[in-house]
Amino acid sequence: MKLYYSPGACSQSPHIIAREAGLAIDIIRVDLRTKQTEKGEDYRTINPLGQVPFLVLGDGSTLSEGSAIAQYLADQAPTKGLMPAVGNFDRYKVQQWQSFVGSELHKGCYTPLFNPQTAAETRAQALEMLQSRMAHVARQLDGREYLVGKQMTAADVYLWVTMNWAHGLKVDLSKLPNLAAYHQRISARPAVQAALKAEGLI
Ligand SMILES: N[C@@H](CCC(=O)N[C@@H](CS)C(=O)NCC(=O)O)C(=O)O
């Protein structure tokens, strides 16, 4: 299995899931600016969307969209609890949070914040929305260690990755103190540290 990634991007979420699940996976770095892989291939010939993450299985089948990739990888190791079983209501709660992170946080707030061409007013709106959506997350996490159930799932990993972006963009989440403990809890996991190291970030 090959996972195309860019250091610190949303592809880090399936990368961590693969490590948490103990799967043998080759990670291949993509330069998102030049759309070249570390092997010098034109990435668009592999994924026409030019985006990461992108998964290629041994038989050549491909999967795009981080949430789907994370679910697929998590389901390869069902005993790890990264994705609750089909039919368990918690599975849909994990999917709910994956959609929330993907649409309301990642695309809705962070994408305009990452774009240097975003107008100041739109940027201010995205920041305000991010604060309010993270306040919602913090309320949901009140008294809980993870978003769903008692153990970390694919949704927590995706949320954790986006929380790192807040740090990089100097978005102050310090008024939401339970988020710091949540972030640290996930950061401390060996698979998370291993993924950061493999991506050259520590
Ligand atoms: N809908 C995709 C979005 C993936 C995405 O936005 N990837 C970003 C990195 S976090 C990317 O590849 N950006 C480069 C580009 O869009 O050209 C998913 O959920 O996986």
The ligand as an SDF file (V2000), in Angstrom:
LIG
                    3D

 20 19  0  0  0  0  0  0  0  0999 V2000
  -11.3510   16.6190   -0.2270 N   0  0  0  0  0  0  0  0  0  0  0  0
   -9.9730   16.2280    0.0260 C   0  0  0  0  0  0  0  0  0  0  0  0
   -9.1910   17.4820    0.2850 C   0  0  0  0  0  0  0  0  0  0  0  0
   -7.7210   17.2020    0.4530 C   0  0  0  0  0  0  0  0  0  0  0  0
   -6.9310   18.5080    0.5540 C   0  0  0  0  0  0  0  0  0  0  0  0
   -7.4810   19.5940    0.6740 O   0  0  0  0  0  0  0  0  0  0  0  0
   -5.6150   18.3480    0.5120 N   0  0  0  0  0  0  0  0  0  0  0  0
   -4.7470   19.4940    0.5190 C   0  0  0  0  0  0  0  0  0  0  0  0
   -3.6900   19.3450    1.6080 C   0  0  0  0  0  0  0  0  0  0  0  0
   -4.4320   19.4250    3.2370 S   0  0  0  0  0  0  0  0  0  0  0  0
   -4.0640   19.5740   -0.8200 C   0  0  0  0  0  0  0  0  0  0  0  0
   -3.6810   18.5660   -1.3790 O   0  0  0  0  0  0  0  0  0  0  0  0
   -3.9110   20.8040   -1.3260 N   0  0  0  0  0  0  0  0  0  0  0  0
   -3.2700   21.0360   -2.5770 C   0  0  0  0  0  0  0  0  0  0  0  0
   -4.2400   21.3150   -3.6740 C   0  0  0  0  0  0  0  0  0  0  0  0
   -5.4660   21.3650   -3.4230 O   0  0  0  0  0  0  0  0  0  0  0  0
   -3.7960   21.5180   -4.8060 O   0  0  0  0  0  0  0  0  0  0  0  0
   -9.8930   15.2800    1.2230 C   0  0  0  0  0  0  0  0  0  0  0  0
  -10.7820   15.3310    2.0850 O   0  0  0  0  0  0  0  0  0  0  0  0
   -8.9650   14.4710    1.2900 O   0  0  0  0  0  0  0  0  0  0  0  0
  1  2  1  0
  2  3  1  0
  2 18  1  0
  3  4  1  0
  4  5  1  0
  5  6  2  0
  5  7  1  0
  7  8  1  0
  8  9  1  0
  8 11  1  0
  9 10  1  0
 11 12  2  0
 11 13  1  0
 13 14  1  0
 14 15  1  0
 15 16  2  0
 15 17  1  0
 18 19  2  0
 18 20  1  0
M  END
$$$$
